[in-house]
Amino acid sequence: MPQPRVPGRSIPSSPDPRLDVRGRALPMSLPRVERRDLVRRAAIERRIAAEFHDMPGLVLTVAQASRLLGVDARACERILASLERNGLLRRRAGGTYGRA
């Protein structure tokens, strides 16, 4: 015996009327999860600042700093820019970073 079709639904209704759910979707909000690991980022920032502090003549491009420090190039660029904003590094002509 075929099951009756419910208007506006592409699947047949359930044989048990208690399982036939109708109505509108309820809005749900999930807790926002911070994607960044702020503790790890702070440790990487300290390490990069220490490298430039220990070697006063060190001048690196973003690509060189990324390879030397083992940090993703995009993340390294953001961290170097952050250190520049904080006054620890200075961006020089040609896009290189050195101690301020």
KACORWO-V979296 format. One record per pair of residues at least 4 apart in sequence whose C-alpha atoms are under 6 Angstrom apart, sorted by the first residue. I is the first residue (numbers start at 1). GAP is how many residues later the second one is. If there is no record, write none. Layout:
BEGIN
I GAP
I GAP
END
This chain:
BEGIN
5 7
14 6
50 4
52 4
58 40
59 38
59 39
60 4
60 5
60 36
60 37
61 35
62 4
62 15
65 4
66 4
66 5
66 6
66 7
66 10
71 5
72 4
83 5
83 6
84 4
84 5
84 6
88 12
89 9
89 10
89 11
90 7
90 8
90 9
90 10
91 5
91 6
92 4
92 5
END
